[in-house]
Amino acid sequence: YAIIPASTASFVTELTAIGHGLGFSRTIVAHNDSLIAVKFTPGTIFDQTPGPDAGRQLNR
């Protein structure tokens, strides 16, 4: 899990860049030693945005 510190720091930077406070941003990425990683490959992908294409299956 060597990537976690850099990844969380980068996410904090992104959150603060869009206007979230530093305290809030650090709280969002706070974690303990019981982290797990999940890797998956989606079988089917759908448009999730509101509008007329909502629910439309996307091509890979």
N, C-alpha and C positions, 0 to 999 in steps of 0.2 A: 504493500500500500504506500509505496514511496511517493506516488504522484499526488496523494491527498493534500498535503500542505500547499503545493503550487496551484492545484486546481481550486481549492477553496479560496485562496488569496485572489486568484483571477476572478472568481465569481463575485467576491466582495467588491473588487474594483468595478466590475460591470454594474452591480447594483447601485453603488454610490454614483456612478456616472449618469445613471438615469434618475437620480434625485432621492434615492433612499438614504437615510442616515447611516453613519458608520456603525453605530450600536445595533441598529436593526439588521443591517447586512451581516455583521458578525454573528448575530444570534441565529439567523437563517441557516448559516453553514456550520454552526456549532455541532460537535459530535463527540462521542466517547470511543472507547476501544472496541466496541461491539459492532463495528461496521461490517457489512457484507457487500459483495459485488454480485450483480446479476447481469448475465449476458444472454441476449435473446435475438432471434431473427424473426421479424414479423412475417406472417404468412400472407396477409392481405392488408392493404393500406387504404384508408378512406379520408376524404376531405372533411376536416372538422370545423372549418370556418363557417360562420353564419352566412346565409344567402342561398341562392338557387342551386348551387353546387354542393351544398351540405349533404353528406352521406354518399356522395359519388365515389365509386371505387377509382383509385389512382393507379396508373400504370407504373411498373417498376422501372 
